[in-house]
Amino acid sequence: MTKTTTDIQAFINDRPFTRYQWMILVLCFTAVAMDGFDTAIIGFIASDLVQKWGVQKSDLGPVMSAALVGLAVGALTAGPMADRIGRKKVLILSLLVFGGFSLLTAAATSLNQLALLRFLTGLGLGAAMPNAATLMSEYAPERRRALMVNLMFVGFPMGSSLGGFISAWMIPHYGWQSVLILGGIMPLVLAVVLLFLLPESVRFLVVKHRPQTQIAAILRRIAPVETGTRFVLEERGQVEKKSAIGVIFSPRYALGTVMLCFTYFMGLLIFYLLTSWLPLLIRETGATMSQASIITALFPLGGGIGVLVLGALMDKFNANKVVAAGWLLTALFVCLVGFSTHSLLLMGVMVFIAGSIMNGAQSSMPALAAGFYPTQGRATGVAWMLGIGRFGGILGAFSGAFLMQAQLAFETIFTLLAIPALLSAIALMIKAAAGRSAPAASAPVKRPQKA
């Protein structure tokens, strides 16, 4: 009996992007949107909590940071788990965890309970994003991988924005608990949908030596498969006899891992510092609260455009250099924000441009990481970058207070904020110069041969 041996990535590369792959993209997009909704949910209910519970705004600090800590821990643990038991299983588990604990949070009666439940919710939230990114990257053809992963990540800000609109309507009518209940029910329903519709990564199945019939059954949803076809994964950069964590810190990948984690850390430091403190910083220039709020809202507004533009460029040029250029431009325009105090209109334009480029660069990092690691450690590599980066977000949320206390000039503050973006650009150029820009790409494809 003759058998055809086919490389799994070549099979995906050689076919058009099908409706089945679009379905996977939509499902992962929805999971990330749920993640965005629940991550931002505490901000939506904070003002009502202060009013209903009679607490000070400062008392909510531990509650605000609890989820961020949970996100970091969840990402760091979920990656190795996904590389061991599968991306689909961990993604569904993450939805069950943060959906279930969101429901329980609605019943919280104290700040301590709220903080604990938000930490536990964060464990699930941190696990969702890296697995969605990994799964999507492994079903995307290499020529469109970055764009597809970035398109999926647009779901996060959309989920956050949608949460804001929904909360504005629900809280006055049904109270702050209603938002948490909705934020719990939606992921639980989605988990059931994913259980039946979402396939496991075929690259993962090949690496784990799962039955060829199982692999073929999934791939038939993309294109016809000859009976008896044997699928293999011809992949450069595999590390022998290593755990997933051992892979990402092996000599081949250690430098790249450090540079990716450093870059994501710096990116979230800037993002959370600006989103948390930008209104107060702008108020210091003499702007009204309304003007400060409008200008701040411009920061994430163009993020979707930046994500898609950088994703398309990453598929055409060296991905490291494209994202590094994004961070370099971020440094430039963040610095220019500080020198635009003479005109609120100009400041708004600078904030919009800086936000569009920065959000594009930051959201492109998972796609960059997914293309860097081999299948055996991809979920761990992406997850650890996201997890370690979360500590940058925690530092950013707190460091704004020190900048305010130092009473630095507006220009000085934004010049200082440009430094992390500049360092991020340098880090990615170091990674590119190390010659590891795409070690996990498939090896030259062997055309199907008769065995």
C-alpha positions in Angstrom: 0.0 0.0 0.0 1.3 3.4 -1.0 1.3 6.3 1.4 1.8 10.0 0.9 3.9 11.9 3.4 3.1 15.6 3.7 4.5 18.3 5.8 1.7 19.8 8.0 2.7 23.4 7.5 3.2 23.0 3.8 -0.4 21.6 3.6 -1.7 24.8 5.3 0.7 27.1 3.3 -0.3 25.7 -0.1 -4.0 26.3 0.3 -6.2 29.4 0.4 -7.4 30.6 3.8 -10.7 28.7 4.1 -14.0 29.2 5.9 -12.9 26.7 8.5 -9.8 28.7 9.3 -12.0 31.9 9.4 -14.2 30.1 11.9 -11.1 29.4 14.1 -10.1 33.0 13.8 -13.6 34.2 14.9 -13.7 31.8 17.8 -10.2 32.9 19.0 -11.2 36.5 18.4 -14.3 36.1 20.6 -12.3 34.4 23.4 -9.9 37.3 23.4 -12.8 39.8 23.4 -14.2 38.1 26.5 -10.7 38.4 28.0 -10.7 42.1 27.3 -14.2 42.6 28.7 -13.4 40.8 32.0 -9.9 42.3 32.4 -11.3 45.9 32.3 -14.5 45.1 34.2 -13.2 46.3 37.6 -12.7 49.8 36.1 -16.3 49.9 34.9 -17.7 49.1 38.3 -15.2 51.0 40.5 -17.2 54.3 40.8 -20.4 52.4 41.7 -18.5 50.3 44.3 -17.1 53.5 45.9 -20.7 54.9 46.1 -22.5 51.8 47.2 -19.9 50.5 49.7 -18.8 53.9 51.0 -15.1 53.2 50.5 -12.3 55.5 49.3 -11.0 55.3 45.8 -7.5 54.5 47.1 -9.0 51.4 48.9 -9.6 49.9 45.5 -5.9 49.8 44.7 -5.4 46.2 45.8 -8.5 45.1 43.9 -7.3 46.8 40.8 -3.8 45.2 40.9 -5.1 41.7 42.1 -6.3 40.8 38.6 -3.0 41.9 37.0 -1.0 39.7 39.4 -3.4 36.8 38.6 -2.9 37.5 34.9 0.8 37.2 35.2 0.6 34.0 37.2 -2.0 32.5 34.9 0.1 33.2 31.8 3.3 31.7 33.3 1.5 28.5 34.3 -0.8 28.1 31.3 2.0 28.1 28.7 3.8 24.9 29.8 0.4 23.2 30.4 -0.7 24.0 26.9 2.5 22.6 25.4 1.9 19.4 27.4 -1.9 18.8 27.1 -3.0 21.0 24.2 -4.0 24.5 23.3 -7.7 23.8 23.0 -8.0 22.2 26.5 -6.2 25.1 28.3 -8.1 27.7 26.4 -11.5 26.2 27.4 -10.2 25.7 30.9 -9.2 29.4 31.1 -12.7 30.5 30.0 -14.3 28.3 32.6 -12.0 29.7 35.3 -12.5 33.4 34.6 -16.1 33.0 33.8 -16.8 31.1 37.0 -14.9 33.4 39.2 -16.5 36.5 37.6 -19.9 35.0 38.6 -18.7 34.5 42.2 -17.3 38.0 42.3 -20.8 39.3 41.9 -21.6 37.9 45.3 -18.6 39.6 47.0 -19.4 41.5 50.2 -16.0 43.0 51.1 -12.9 44.4 49.5 -10.8 41.4 50.7 -13.2 39.0 49.0 -13.2 41.1 45.9 -9.4 41.2 45.7 -9.1 37.4 46.2 -11.8 36.7 43.6 -10.2 39.1 41.1 -6.9 37.4 41.5 -8.5 34.0 40.8 -10.3 35.5 37.9 -6.9 36.8 36.6 -5.5 33.2 36.5 -8.0 32.3 33.8 -7.7 35.7 32.0 -3.9 35.2 31.8 -4.2 31.8 30.3 -6.7 32.7 27.5 -4.7 35.1 25.4 -1.4 33.2 24.8 -3.3 30.0 23.9 -5.6 31.8 21.5 -2.6 33.4 19.8 -0.7 30.1 19.7 -3.7 28.2 18.2 -4.4 30.8 15.6 -0.7 31.0 14.6 -0.6 27.3 14.0 -3.6 27.3 11.7 -2.5 30.4 9.7 -0.3 30.1 6.5 3.1 31.6 7.0 2.5 34.3 4.4 -0.4 35.7 6.5 0.4 34.5 10.0 1.2 37.9 11.6 -1.8 39.6 10.1 -4.2 36.8 11.2 -2.8 36.8 14.8 -2.9 40.6 15.0 -6.5 40.6 13.6 -7.5 38.2 16.4 -5.9 40.5 19.0 -8.1 43.4 17.9 -10.8 41.5 19.9 -9.1 42.6 23.2 -9.6 46.4 22.9 -13.0 45.8 21.2 -14.1 43.6 24.2 -12.9 46.3 26.6 -14.7 49.1 24.7 -17.9 47.0 24.5 -17.7 46.4 28.2 -17.6 50.2 28.8 -20.7 50.8 26.7 -22.6 47.8 28.2 -21.7 48.9 31.8 -22.8 52.4 31.2 -26.3 51.1 30.5 -26.5 48.1 32.9 -25.1 49.6 36.1 -27.8 52.3 36.5 -30.5 49.8 35.8 -29.3 46.6 37.5 -26.3 47.5 39.6 -22.6 46.7 39.4 -23.2 43.0 40.0 -25.0 42.7 36.7 -21.8 43.5 34.8 -19.9 40.7 36.6 -22.7 38.2 36.0 -22.7 39.0 32.3 -18.9 38.8 32.3 -19.2 35.4 33.8 -22.0 33.9 31.7 -20.5 34.8 28.3 -17.2 33.0 28.7 -19.0 29.9 30.1 -21.3 29.8 27.1 -18.3 30.3 24.8 -16.4 27.4 26.5 -19.3 25.1 25.5 -19.2 26.4 21.9 -15.4 25.9 21.7 -15.7 22.4 23.0 -17.7 21.4 20.0 -16.4 23.7 17.2 -12.7 24.5 18.0 -10.2 22.0 16.8 -6.9 21.2 18.6 -3.8 22.5 16.9 -2.8 20.0 14.2 0.9 21.0 14.6 0.6 20.0 18.3 -1.1 16.7 17.4 1.7 15.8 15.1 4.4 16.7 17.7 2.6 14.6 20.3 2.3 11.7 17.8 -1.5 11.6 18.0 -3.4 9.2 15.5 -3.0 10.2 11.9 -6.7 9.6 11.4 -7.5 12.4 14.0 -5.1 14.8 12.2 -6.6 14.0 8.8 -10.1 14.4 10.0 -9.3 18.0 11.0 -7.4 18.9 7.8 -10.2 17.6 5.6 -12.1 20.7 6.9 -9.5 22.8 5.1 -8.9 20.7 2.0 -9.3 17.2 0.6 -6.9 14.6 2.1 -5.9 11.5 0.3 -6.6 8.2 2.1 -3.5 6.9 3.8 -1.7 10.3 3.9 0.8 10.5 6.7 1.4 14.0 8.1 4.8 15.1 9.5 6.2 18.4 10.8 9.4 19.5 9.2 10.4 22.3 11.5 13.7 24.0 12.1 14.8 24.9 15.6 13.5 22.0 17.6 15.3 21.3 20.8 15.9 17.6 21.7 14.8 16.2 25.1 13.8 19.5 26.6 10.7 20.6 28.6 8.8 23.5 27.1 10.5 25.9 29.6 13.8 24.3 28.7 13.1 25.0 25.0 12.6 28.7 25.5 15.7 29.1 27.7 17.9 26.8 25.6 21.0 28.4 24.1 19.2 28.7 20.8 16.3 30.7 22.2 17.4 32.2 25.5 18.5 35.6 24.2 15.4 36.0 22.1 13.2 35.0 25.1 14.9 37.7 27.3 14.5 40.4 24.6 10.8 39.5 23.9 10.0 39.6 27.7 11.9 42.8 28.2 10.1 44.5 25.3 6.7 43.4 26.4 7.5 44.5 30.0 8.5 48.0 28.8 5.4 48.2 26.5 2.9 47.5 29.3 4.8 49.8 31.6 4.1 52.7 29.2 0.6 51.6 28.4 -0.7 51.2 32.0 1.1 54.4 33.1 -0.5 56.4 30.4 -4.0 54.9 30.6 -4.0 55.3 34.4 -2.4 58.7 34.7 -2.7 60.6 31.4 -5.9 62.4 32.4 -4.3 63.8 35.6 -1.1 64.7 33.6 -3.1 66.6 31.0 -5.0 68.4 33.8 -1.7 69.8 35.0 -1.4 71.7 31.8 -4.6 73.7 32.5 -7.0 71.5 30.5 -10.5 70.8 31.8 -11.5 67.4 33.0 -13.6 67.0 29.8 -10.7 67.9 27.6 -8.3 65.6 29.4 -10.8 62.7 29.1 -11.3 63.2 25.4 -7.6 63.4 24.7 -7.0 60.3 26.8 -9.7 58.4 24.9 -7.8 59.1 21.7 -4.8 57.0 22.9 -6.4 53.5 22.3 -8.7 54.7 19.5 -6.4 54.0 16.6 -5.0 50.8 18.1 -6.9 48.5 15.6 -5.4 50.4 12.7 -1.9 50.1 14.0 -2.3 46.4 14.7 -3.5 45.5 11.2 -0.9 47.8 9.5 2.0 46.3 11.4 0.7 42.8 11.0 0.6 43.2 7.2 4.1 44.7 7.2 5.5 41.8 9.4 4.3 39.3 6.8 6.2 41.2 4.0 9.4 42.2 5.8 11.6 41.2 8.7 9.1 41.0 11.6 11.7 42.0 14.3 12.7 45.2 12.4 9.0 46.1 11.6 8.0 46.0 15.3 11.3 47.7 16.3 10.5 50.5 14.0 7.0 50.7 15.6 8.6 51.1 19.0 11.1 53.7 17.7 8.2 55.8 16.3 6.3 55.3 19.6 9.3 56.8 21.4 9.3 59.8 19.0 5.6 60.6 19.2 5.4 60.0 23.0 8.2 62.6 23.3 6.4 65.0 21.0 3.3 64.8 23.3 5.3 66.5 26.0 6.1 69.4 23.7 2.6 70.0 22.5 1.2 71.8 25.6 0.7 75.0 23.6 -2.2 73.4 21.6 -4.7 70.9 22.9 -5.6 70.0 19.3 -1.9 69.2 18.5 -1.6 67.2 21.8 -4.7 65.2 20.8 -3.2 64.4 17.4 0.1 63.4 19.0 -1.6 61.2 21.5 -3.7 59.5 18.8 -0.6 58.8 16.6 1.5 57.6 19.6 -1.4 55.4 20.8 -2.0 53.9 17.3 1.6 53.0 16.8 2.2 51.8 20.3 -0.9 49.6 20.5 0.1 48.2 17.1 3.6 47.4 18.2 2.5 45.9 21.6 -0.3 43.8 20.1 2.2 42.5 17.4 4.4 41.0 20.1 2.4 37.7 20.4 2.6 37.2 16.7 6.4 37.9 16.8 6.8 35.4 19.6 4.6 32.8 18.0 6.8 32.9 14.9 10.0 32.6 16.9 9.5 29.4 18.9 9.1 25.8 17.6 5.8 24.0 18.2 7.2 22.1 21.2 7.6 25.4 23.2 5.5 27.9 21.3 2.6 28.3 23.9 5.1 28.6 26.7 7.2 31.2 24.9 4.2 33.3 24.1 2.7 32.9 27.6 5.9 33.7 29.4 6.4 36.9 27.4 2.8 37.9 28.2 3.1 36.9 31.9 6.4 38.6 32.6 5.2 41.6 30.7 2.2 41.9 33.1 4.6 42.9 35.9 5.5 45.9 33.7 1.8 46.8 33.7 1.7 46.6 37.5 4.9 48.8 37.8 3.4 51.3 35.3 0.1 51.6 37.2 2.1 52.5 40.4 5.0 54.5 38.9 2.7 57.3 37.8 2.2 58.4 41.4 6.0 58.9 41.8 6.1 61.0 38.6 3.3 63.1 39.9 5.0 63.5 43.3 8.3 64.5 41.7 6.6 67.5 40.2 8.5 67.2 37.0 7.8 69.3 34.0 5.2 67.9 31.5 8.0 67.8 28.8 10.3 65.9 31.1 7.8 63.3 32.0 7.0 62.4 28.4 10.7 62.5 27.5 11.3 59.9 30.3 8.3 57.8 29.0 10.0 57.7 25.6 13.0 55.8 27.0 11.2 52.5 27.6 9.9 52.5 24.0 13.4 53.3 22.7 14.9 50.5 24.8 12.2 48.1 23.3 13.3 49.0 19.8 16.9 48.3 20.7 16.0 45.0 22.3 14.3 43.7 19.2 17.2 44.9 17.0 19.5 42.8 19.2 17.2 39.8 18.7 17.2 40.4 14.9 21.0 40.8 14.9 21.4 37.5 16.7 20.1 35.8 13.6 17.1 34.2 15.3 14.4 36.2 13.4 12.6 33.0 12.3 14.1 29.9 13.8 10.8 28.2 14.1 9.8 28.5 10.5 9.1 25.3 8.6 12.0 23.7 6.9 12.1 23.7 3.1 9.0 21.7 2.3 9.3 18.2 0.8 6.7 17.7 -1.7 4.4 14.7 -1.2 6.3 11.6 -2.0 5.2 8.1 -2.5 6.4 5.8 0.3 
